[in-house]
């Protein structure tokens, strides 16, 4: 059912809805044990959100991607950290995004052995 909804959202050129649906599918894959497929869907979902237009959603998607990457590909979290830091750095008032930034920075530091 989710696959059909993802296809419809793509056909309607609705990147936001497609991103949300890919996130749902990633959750199912993650909790079913297919961490690699979940990470692939998270990456696709993140790529569909333009940080310049919707920085909060972009950061949310990257935080979820970081959570999944921690289990599937820890080395990739450093890149996610840089992306989130870059988005937060472009926000006029970043206070509301700091908690999500921390949710990416903490596992990135742990994956790098920086605790």
Secondary structure as GFF3:
##gff-version 3
##sequence-region A 1 115
A	DSSP	alpha_helix	2	11	.	.	.	ID=ss1
A	DSSP	alpha_helix	15	32	.	.	.	ID=ss2
A	DSSP	alpha_helix	35	47	.	.	.	ID=ss3
A	DSSP	alpha_helix	55	72	.	.	.	ID=ss4
A	DSSP	three_ten_helix	74	76	.	.	.	ID=ss5
A	DSSP	alpha_helix	77	90	.	.	.	ID=ss6
A	DSSP	three_ten_helix	94	97	.	.	.	ID=ss7
A	DSSP	alpha_helix	98	111	.	.	.	ID=ss8
###
